[in-house]
């Protein structure tokens, strides 16, 4: 079963505004091009080099808050880099996800929602907490150019 990449977002500085883009380069050295969090720094872990969230999880959290129409909060306010659809990722570190022709990402851990989610919508942090709804952190294994609409696959 395969899914689709529905969105790409990045922010150039801590707490900076999220910018959505139609395509981007993603590398082991930089993560999502233009995103401050993805750069590999000497002596530091890159377990949170790139973040993904399933649209189904985002919509479930909004529905729990009676915001299913999506008008109250855009997915990028979750501050994830990639929005995916149609593929339920295994909730376990070590899973490898391919996007487009070349990009490979290893899931390293759950992306726990932070207190900033309460500023987006009261109650959102709690709504994103169960079953990895807040998303996935990962590290880039193989570089690739990706675009909205690209296929997403779980590598066996």
C-alpha positions as CSV (number, residue, x, y, z in Angstrom):
1,X,0.0,0.0,0.0
2,X,1.3,3.4,-0.9
3,X,0.4,6.9,0.1
4,X,0.9,10.5,-1.1
5,X,2.8,13.5,0.0
6,X,0.2,16.2,0.5
7,X,2.3,19.1,1.8
8,X,5.9,20.3,2.5
9,X,6.7,23.0,5.1
10,X,9.8,24.5,6.6
11,X,10.9,27.3,8.9
12,X,14.2,29.1,8.6
13,X,14.6,30.0,12.3
14,X,13.5,28.8,15.7
15,X,9.8,29.8,16.3
16,X,9.8,31.3,12.8
17,X,6.8,31.2,10.6
18,X,6.2,28.0,8.6
19,X,6.5,28.3,4.8
20,X,4.8,25.8,2.6
21,X,6.5,24.9,-0.7
22,X,5.5,22.7,-3.7
23,X,8.9,20.9,-3.9
24,X,12.2,20.8,-2.1
25,X,15.6,19.1,-1.9
26,X,16.1,16.9,1.2
27,X,19.7,15.8,2.1
28,X,21.6,14.0,4.9
29,X,23.6,17.2,5.6
30,X,20.7,19.7,5.5
31,X,17.4,17.9,6.0
32,X,14.7,19.9,4.3
33,X,16.5,22.6,2.3
34,X,15.8,25.9,4.1
35,X,14.6,24.4,7.4
36,X,16.8,25.3,10.3
37,X,16.2,22.1,12.2
38,X,17.6,19.7,9.7
39,X,21.2,20.5,9.5
40,X,23.5,17.9,10.9
41,X,25.7,19.4,13.6
42,X,29.0,17.9,14.8
43,X,28.6,15.9,18.0
44,X,24.8,16.1,17.9
45,X,22.1,13.6,17.1
46,X,20.0,14.1,14.0
47,X,17.0,12.1,15.3
48,X,14.7,15.0,14.6
49,X,16.1,16.0,11.2
50,X,12.8,15.8,9.5
51,X,9.2,15.5,10.8
52,X,6.1,13.8,9.2
53,X,2.5,13.8,10.1
54,X,-0.4,11.8,8.7
55,X,-3.3,13.9,7.5
56,X,-5.6,11.3,9.0
57,X,-4.1,11.9,12.5
58,X,-4.3,15.7,12.1
59,X,-7.9,15.5,11.1
60,X,-8.7,13.1,14.0
61,X,-7.2,15.5,16.5
62,X,-9.2,18.4,15.0
63,X,-12.4,16.3,15.0
64,X,-11.8,15.5,18.7
65,X,-11.8,19.3,19.2
66,X,-14.9,19.7,17.0
67,X,-12.7,21.5,14.4
68,X,-13.0,18.9,11.6
69,X,-13.6,21.5,8.9
70,X,-9.9,22.4,9.2
71,X,-10.5,26.1,9.1
72,X,-9.3,26.7,12.7
73,X,-5.8,25.3,12.1
74,X,-3.7,24.7,9.0
75,X,-1.6,21.5,9.2
76,X,1.6,23.5,9.0
77,X,0.8,24.9,12.4
78,X,1.8,21.5,13.8
79,X,5.3,22.6,12.6
80,X,5.9,19.3,10.8
81,X,7.8,19.2,7.5
82,X,5.8,16.7,5.6
83,X,2.1,16.0,5.5
84,X,1.3,12.5,4.2
85,X,-1.9,10.7,3.3
86,X,-3.2,7.2,2.6
87,X,-0.5,5.4,4.5
88,X,-0.5,4.4,8.1
89,X,3.1,4.4,9.2
90,X,4.2,1.7,11.7
91,X,4.5,3.2,15.2
92,X,8.1,2.0,15.7
93,X,11.6,3.4,15.3
94,X,13.6,1.9,12.5
95,X,10.9,2.0,9.9
96,X,12.2,3.3,6.5
97,X,10.0,5.4,4.4
98,X,10.7,6.3,0.7
99,X,9.3,9.4,-0.9
100,X,9.5,10.1,-4.6
101,X,12.3,8.5,-6.7
102,X,15.2,8.6,-4.2
103,X,14.5,10.0,-0.7
104,X,14.7,7.6,2.2
105,X,13.9,8.5,5.8
106,X,14.4,6.4,8.9
107,X,11.7,7.0,11.6
108,X,13.7,7.6,14.8
109,X,10.9,8.3,17.3
110,X,7.5,9.8,18.0
111,X,7.2,13.5,17.5
112,X,5.6,14.6,20.8
113,X,3.4,17.6,20.6
114,X,4.7,20.6,22.6
115,X,3.1,23.3,24.6
116,X,3.1,25.5,21.5
117,X,0.1,23.5,20.2
118,X,-2.0,25.1,22.9
119,X,-1.4,28.5,21.3
120,X,-2.7,27.1,18.0
121,X,-5.9,25.7,19.5
122,X,-6.7,25.0,23.2
123,X,-6.7,21.3,23.8
124,X,-4.6,20.5,20.6
125,X,-1.6,19.2,22.5
126,X,-3.7,16.5,24.3
127,X,-5.6,15.7,21.1
128,X,-2.3,15.0,19.3
129,X,-0.8,12.8,22.1
130,X,-2.4,9.4,21.6
131,X,-1.2,6.8,19.0
132,X,1.6,9.0,17.6
133,X,-1.0,11.5,16.2
134,X,1.6,14.3,16.7
135,X,3.7,12.7,14.0
136,X,7.1,11.1,13.4
137,X,10.7,12.3,13.7
138,X,13.2,10.9,11.3
139,X,16.7,11.2,9.8
140,X,17.6,11.3,6.1
141,X,19.2,8.1,4.9
142,X,19.3,8.9,1.1
143,X,19.0,12.4,-0.5
144,X,16.2,13.2,-2.8
145,X,14.1,15.9,-4.5
146,X,10.5,15.7,-3.5
147,X,7.3,17.4,-4.6
148,X,3.7,17.5,-3.4
149,X,1.9,14.6,-5.0
150,X,4.9,12.2,-4.8
151,X,4.3,8.6,-3.8
152,X,5.2,7.4,-0.3
153,X,6.2,3.8,0.5
154,X,7.3,1.8,3.5
155,X,10.5,-0.1,2.7
156,X,10.5,-3.8,3.6
